Amino acid sequence: MADLIALALLSMGTLLSLVALFVVLAGLFPELMVDIRHVAHTRPGHSLGAGVINLIFALAVALALFTLAEDQGLDALGGLGLLWLALVGFGLALGLAAMAQLVGYRLNPEWPPCRRSLWGGLALILAGLAPGVGWLVLFPYVALLGFGSVILALWSRRARRPETK
């Protein structure tokens, strides 16, 4: 019984910390969240494709770095691989935070960004916990869509940036 209670508390703590992460990321990067959400809303097919291709590429780069580090005995490459995976994880977290805002916006467009992130994140996490469909379809779809939207939003922001001389 104690194990069941501990598992329930751990699950609730994880749920709350993920929602808090979505709120904090939306607060730290408000303009970027707007751009990511806009890309996900207007170009979901492109975003999903970019997410799949770039995640495969990023994991291949990490695997190559780890393999080289092990085969050649270069520990620095292993550290670089971990840094690379942390960067990819941050991109996935930004994408999920933007997707939480998008879901929150679709729940109620008049909510402020913090409330959108809170309720959208809660809805996404709870829907992702649904056995089968949530684990195997919804979560990968949302994560890849968000990751691709981050990449496309950063790419389009770079293209729109005025040149400085």
Sequence and secondary structure as in RCSB ss.txt:
>XXXX:A:sequence
MADLIALALLSMGTLLSLVALFVVLAGLFPELMVDIRHVAHTRPGHSLGAGVINLIFALAVALALFTLAEDQGLD
ALGGLGLLWLALVGFGLALGLAAMAQLVGYRLNPEWPPCRRSLWGGLALILAGLAPGVGWLVLFPYVALLGFGSV
ILALWSRRARRPETK
>XXXX:A:secstr
 HHHHHHHHHHHHHHHHHHHHHHHHHHH HHHHHHHHHHHHH HHHHHHHHHHHHHHHHHHHHHHHHHHHHH  H
HHHHHHHHHHHHHHHHHHHHHHHHHHHHHHHH TTS HHHHHHHHHHHHHHHHTSTTHIIIIIHHHHHHHHHHHH
HHHHHHHHHHS    
